[in-house]
Amino acid sequence: MNFLSGRRRGEEGIAVVIDFLLTNARLVLGVGGAAVLGIATLVVKRLIERAGRAAKDDKVEQKMVESWEELSLASASPTLIRKTLEGVVMKEVAKATKQQRADLCETPRLDIQEKSDIKPKRLKLCALTLQERLQQFYVTRAVLHPDEVHRAQSLALDICMEIQGFFFNYYHDMPLGEMSLGGSLLDDLEVVRADHACLLVPLQLEASLWRLIPGEKTILTHPLHWMVRRVHLEYFPRGQSYWDRFLVGGYLSSEALVNMLRKTIMETINWQSISCSLDCLVRPVLGGPELLLEIRPEDPKEGGRGSSDSPLFISMIPVLREENVVLTGQPKLTAPWVNAWHLSLYPWETQRLTQLDKSDCGCRRNVLKTLKAVCKLNPALRPMPSAPLANLILHLSDRESDWSDSSLGVRFQQCIAELIGCLEQGMLHSYFKPAVNLLGSLSEDQVDQMGFMLYCAMSEPEILLI
């Protein structure tokens, strides 16, 4: 579609925008999306013509609003295009017609002047710089209130003590270490809501009977899938260790162990009694691959610790530790191999970020929490795990030295650009295990949706901070 330059002011800029959108439509939207964009450009052309004719009309603003409503022609497009096309086209055309609309609004009419005194909240936000918007977003959306964090941690610790006491009383022969909290809630990396906590269940293995085998040295050849082998069977036959009952093919099976804990914890513990003692509703989440508890307030109208409307979910994770190696029993991450244990890189990543920020008073953790909050609040970005975001910042820290608070906006935009490049390649290497692709768990459709949303945010970052 070719648009000839006219005499009306602003049309040349709009033509450039439309040509740019059409040129890149197939790359960004695909064939079907490009066709929908072509339909939208017809609507935009009608908008331009009507806006020019409305210069002498007393109801300029009303005409403009009616013109925008014609963008509903794109309602037959796919889900992703329907949600994002209108916003992209409207923002780009609004830029090009900014001067034209300013000229139209210069008419010295009393009613227009009175309306201009009432500035919408959106216009007030536009007066802020990206740095100021990010700081505002970080304070209001990413950072949790200390009372909320304390409430969630206190409740999770109470559950921890109840489960620890149950095992001590009824399964005192099971060699377990002291249970503790872990994860982002404990490390001050939880964002938006304090709605999830991790309860770590450490297993105590006899050092002379068990060997932790790195993933690269196993038949799985996966750097994150480790195995725990039973050794010295000729001297210490099966039955010498409590964990021998979970052996499958000479290796400690994480799936068998998790199934035992599920049956013991989820079905045996009297959760109704615990709910009464904690003044909240505690119940296991059944049917999933993980050990998950849900805690809800009995009466949200009452005050106290259970007054929050949002539930708290607690994941119970079996853990094996040897020096700086932490293996977790999470069959959903190691399926379909029943003998595999997952090497957790989370402690290494968190420790590295903290060390870097302490060395130069940097804002890496703030950038990470901002990105996590953006992904958690944006439906298109919600499938993005936190591990790729943390590793992205670690990679960027090797190339960029300025992580001061004043560079928050620059680093945020740089992370968005880097993430788009990783999504295009379908690859983001782990900082500590380069052979691991941290985007491998995402589907093609999820990658397309996230890539398109981030692509739009390159020119309009504020769409991620709403």
Residue pairs with C-beta under 8 A, 6 or more apart in sequence:
1 18
1 22
1 38
1 41
3 11
3 14
3 15
3 18
3 19
3 45
5 11
5 12
5 15
8 48
8 52
8 100
9 99
9 100
9 103
10 48
10 96
10 97
10 99
10 100
11 48
11 52
13 95
13 96
13 97
14 44
14 48
14 93
14 96
14 97
16 96
17 92
17 93
17 95
17 96
18 41
18 44
21 37
21 41
21 88
21 89
21 92
22 34
22 37
22 38
22 41
25 33
25 34
25 37
25 38
26 33
26 34
28 452
28 455
29 36
29 37
29 81
29 85
29 452
30 448
32 77
32 78
32 81
33 77
33 78
33 80
33 81
33 85
36 74
36 76
36 77
36 78
36 81
36 85
37 81
37 85
37 89
39 73
39 74
40 71
40 73
40 74
40 85
40 86
40 89
42 73
43 70
43 71
43 73
43 74
44 89
44 93
46 67
46 70
47 64
47 67
47 68
47 70
47 93
48 97
50 63
50 67
51 63
51 64
51 67
51 97
51 100
51 101
51 104
52 100
54 60
54 63
54 64
54 104
55 103
55 104
57 63
58 109
60 104
60 105
60 107
64 101
68 90
71 86
71 89
71 90
74 81
74 82
74 85
74 86
75 82
77 85
80 380
80 448
80 449
80 452
83 380
84 380
84 452
84 453
84 456
87 456
87 463
88 456
91 459
91 460
92 459
105 112
105 116
125 133
125 462
126 462
128 136
129 409
130 409
130 412
130 413
130 461
130 462
131 406
131 408
131 409
133 461
133 462
133 465
134 370
134 408
134 409
134 412
134 465
135 408
137 370
137 373
137 374
137 465
138 366
138 369
138 370
138 373
138 408
141 191
141 192
141 373
141 377
142 191
142 192
142 366
142 369
142 370
142 372
142 373
143 191
143 369
144 190
144 191
144 192
144 193
144 194
148 193
148 194
148 308
149 185
149 188
149 190
149 194
151 194
151 305
151 308
152 185
152 194
152 195
152 197
152 312
153 181
153 185
153 186
153 197
154 305
155 278
155 280
155 295
155 305
155 306
155 312
156 181
156 185
156 197
156 199
156 312
156 314
157 181
158 278
159 199
159 274
159 278
159 282
159 293
159 295
159 314
160 179
160 180
160 181
160 199
162 269
162 274
162 277
162 278
163 179
163 199
163 265
163 269
163 316
164 178
164 179
166 265
166 268
166 269
167 174
167 176
170 268
171 264
173 242
174 242
175 203
175 204
175 205
175 242
175 243
176 201
176 202
176 203
176 204
177 202
177 203
177 204
178 202
179 199
179 200
179 201
179 202
180 199
180 200
180 202
181 197
181 198
181 199
181 200
182 198
182 199
182 200
182 317
183 190
183 196
183 197
183 198
183 315
183 346
184 190
184 196
184 386
185 194
185 196
185 197
185 198
186 197
186 198
187 350
188 365
189 350
189 365
189 368
189 369
189 372
189 386
190 196
191 369
191 372
191 373
191 376
192 373
192 376
192 377
193 310
194 312
195 310
195 311
195 312
195 313
196 312
196 313
196 314
196 315
197 312
197 313
197 314
197 315
198 314
198 315
198 317
199 314
199 315
199 316
199 317
200 317
200 319
201 261
201 316
201 317
201 318
201 319
202 318
202 319
202 320
202 321
203 243
203 257
203 318
203 319
203 320
205 228
205 241
205 243
205 252
205 320
206 240
206 241
208 231
208 232
208 236
209 230
209 231
209 232
209 236
209 240
209 241
210 228
210 229
210 230
210 231
210 241
210 243
210 252
211 228
211 229
211 231
212 226
212 227
212 228
212 320
212 322
212 325
212 327
213 226
213 227
213 228
213 229
214 223
214 226
215 221
215 222
215 223
215 224
215 225
215 226
215 227
215 343
216 222
216 223
218 225
218 226
218 227
218 340
220 227
220 337
220 340
222 340
223 343
223 433
223 435
223 436
224 333
224 342
224 343
224 345
224 433
224 436
225 334
225 337
225 340
225 341
225 342
225 343
226 325
226 327
226 340
226 341
226 342
226 343
227 251
227 252
227 339
227 340
227 341
228 251
228 252
228 320
228 327
228 339
228 341
229 250
229 251
229 252
230 238
230 241
230 244
230 247
230 250
230 251
230 252
233 250
238 244
238 247
243 252
243 257
246 252
246 253
246 256
246 257
246 260
247 253
248 256
248 338
248 339
249 339
251 339
252 339
252 341
253 338
253 339
254 318
254 329
254 330
254 331
254 334
254 338
254 339
254 340
254 341
254 342
255 331
255 338
255 339
256 338
257 318
257 329
258 290
258 291
258 318
258 329
258 330
258 331
261 291
261 316
261 318
262 291
265 284
265 291
265 316
266 284
266 286
266 291
271 282
271 283
271 284
274 282
275 281
275 282
275 283
275 298
278 295
279 298
279 304
279 305
279 306
280 295
280 296
280 297
280 298
280 305
280 306
281 294
281 295
281 296
281 297
281 298
282 293
282 294
282 295
283 293
283 294
284 291
284 292
284 293
284 294
285 292
285 293
285 294
285 313
289 331
289 332
289 335
290 315
290 316
290 317
290 330
290 331
290 332
291 315
291 316
291 317
292 313
292 314
292 315
292 316
293 313
293 314
293 316
294 311
294 312
294 313
295 311
295 312
295 313
295 314
296 306
296 311
296 312
297 306
297 307
297 308
297 309
298 306
299 306
300 306
300 307
300 308
300 309
317 328
317 329
317 330
318 328
318 329
319 326
319 327
319 328
319 329
320 326
320 327
320 328
320 329
320 341
321 327
324 347
324 348
325 343
326 343
326 344
326 347
327 341
327 342
327 343
327 344
328 341
328 342
328 344
329 341
329 342
330 342
331 338
333 342
334 340
334 341
334 342
343 433
345 387
345 430
345 432
345 433
346 387
348 432
349 387
349 390
349 391
349 394
349 431
349 432
350 390
352 394
352 431
353 364
353 365
353 368
353 390
353 393
353 394
354 365
356 362
356 364
356 397
356 403
357 363
357 364
357 365
357 403
360 401
360 403
360 404
361 404
362 397
362 403
362 404
363 403
363 404
363 405
363 407
363 408
363 411
364 393
364 397
364 403
366 405
366 408
367 393
367 403
367 408
367 411
367 412
367 415
368 386
368 389
368 390
368 393
370 408
370 412
371 389
371 412
371 415
372 386
372 389
374 381
374 464
374 465
375 381
375 382
375 384
375 386
375 389
376 382
378 453
378 464
380 449
380 450
380 452
380 453
381 450
381 453
381 454
381 464
383 442
383 446
383 450
384 442
384 450
385 438
385 441
387 430
387 438
388 419
388 422
388 428
388 438
388 439
389 415
389 419
391 428
391 429
391 430
391 431
391 438
392 415
392 418
392 419
392 422
392 428
393 415
394 431
395 418
395 429
395 431
396 411
396 414
396 415
396 418
397 403
400 411
400 414
403 411
412 461
413 458
413 461
416 454
416 457
416 458
416 461
416 464
417 458
419 428
419 454
420 451
420 454
420 455
420 458
422 428
422 439
423 439
423 447
423 450
423 451
423 454
424 451
426 437
426 439
426 447
427 437
427 439
428 437
428 438
428 439
429 435
429 436
429 437
429 438
430 436
430 437
430 438
439 447
442 450
453 463
453 464
456 463
457 463
457 464
